[in-house]
Amino acid sequence: GLWMSCVTQSTGQMQCKVYDSLLKLQGSLQATRALMVSSILLGLIGSFVAMIGMKCMKCLEDDEVKKSRMAILGGVIFLISGFAALVATSWYGNLVAQDFFNPYTPVNTR
């Protein structure tokens, strides 16, 4: 998994444990985690920026041009956030698929 390692036993039970160290993880897994955290943070920032651009908010009430630019900026930040999540999800999905079809991967870790 992205946040913990899970193994299915022959009895059908799944056993998961958190990774021991960040330094032991593969670079691609660390990058995927960083992209997901960045996506979440950008989504929060985009929410606040878009909120300022809403017509019902009192911030920047006297300047409609700035208010509309804030709304557009919030939307652009949302798009970047979504793109980061899409890249991270696709990248990790590709890693899982490669690992699954790798003949050298033990069967109980698939």
C-alpha positions as a printed Julia matrix, in Angstrom:
110×3 Matrix{Float64}:
   0.0     0.0     0.0
   0.87    3.64   -0.16
   0.91    4.14    3.61
   1.43    0.6     4.96
   2.56   -2.84    3.8
  -0.12   -5.55    3.69
   0.28   -9.3     3.18
  -2.48  -11.89    2.76
  -1.82  -15.11    4.65
  -2.75  -18.57    3.33
  -5.66  -18.62    5.81
  -7.18  -15.61    4.05
  -6.38  -13.1     6.78
  -4.74   -9.85    5.82
  -1.94   -8.5     7.98
  -0.83   -4.87    7.63
   1.98   -2.91    9.23
   3.16    0.66    8.87
   6.45    1.13    7.05
   9.38    1.11    9.48
  11.29    4.03    7.98
  10.73    6.66    5.32
  14.32    6.25    4.18
  13.8     2.56    3.3
  10.97    3.26    0.85
  11.48    3.26   -2.9
  11.89    6.69   -4.47
   8.78    6.23   -6.59
   6.69    5.43   -3.51
   8.02    8.49   -1.68
   7.26   10.66   -4.72
   3.73    9.26   -4.96
   3.09    9.99   -1.3
   4.47   13.52   -1.71
   2.22   14.11   -4.72
  -0.86   12.99   -2.78
  -0.05   15.19    0.21
   0.64   18.12   -2.15
  -2.67   17.49   -3.87
  -4.55   17.6    -0.57
  -2.8    20.81    0.51
  -3.4    22.45   -2.87
  -7.07   21.48   -2.63
  -7.35   23.21    0.74
  -5.59   26.32   -0.56
  -7.81   26.3    -3.64
 -10.89   26.12   -1.41
  -9.88   29.19    0.56
  -8.89   31.17   -2.54
 -12.13   30.24   -4.32
 -14.1    31.17   -1.2
 -12.66   34.68   -1.33
 -13.79   34.93   -4.95
 -17.41   34.0    -4.19
 -19.96   36.75   -4.74
 -21.54   36.22   -1.32
 -18.26   36.91    0.54
 -17.52   40.38    1.89
 -13.78   40.22    1.05
 -12.81   42.42   -1.92
 -16.43   43.52   -2.12
 -15.63   46.81   -3.84
 -13.47   45.35   -6.64
 -15.33   42.86   -8.84
 -12.33   42.32  -11.14
 -10.11   41.17   -8.28
 -12.94   39.04   -6.93
 -13.4    37.26  -10.26
  -9.65   36.77  -10.6
  -9.57   35.15   -7.16
 -12.35   32.77   -8.22
 -10.45   31.87  -11.39
  -7.22   31.41   -9.41
  -9.05   29.09   -7.02
 -10.27   27.04   -9.97
  -6.79   26.83  -11.46
  -5.4    25.67   -8.1
  -8.16   23.01   -7.98
  -7.16   21.82  -11.46
  -3.5    21.55  -10.44
  -4.54   19.67   -7.3
  -6.63   17.23   -9.31
  -3.84   16.72  -11.83
  -1.36   15.94   -9.02
  -3.77   13.36   -7.57
  -4.33   11.86  -11.03
  -0.59   11.54  -11.66
   0.02   10.0    -8.23
  -2.83    7.51   -8.59
  -1.85    6.49  -12.12
   1.81    6.17  -11.19
   1.06    4.01   -8.15
  -1.43    1.89  -10.1
   1.24    1.26  -12.71
   3.71    0.23   -9.99
   1.19   -2.21   -8.51
   0.43   -3.71  -11.93
   4.13   -4.12  -12.72
   4.71   -5.75   -9.34
   1.74   -8.09   -9.8
   2.88   -9.37  -13.18
   6.55   -9.63  -12.17
   7.44  -13.35  -12.08
  10.02  -12.73   -9.33
   7.46  -11.31   -6.89
   6.44  -13.84   -4.2
   2.85  -15.03   -4.6
   1.8   -14.1    -1.03
   2.7   -10.41   -1.58
   0.59   -9.98   -4.72
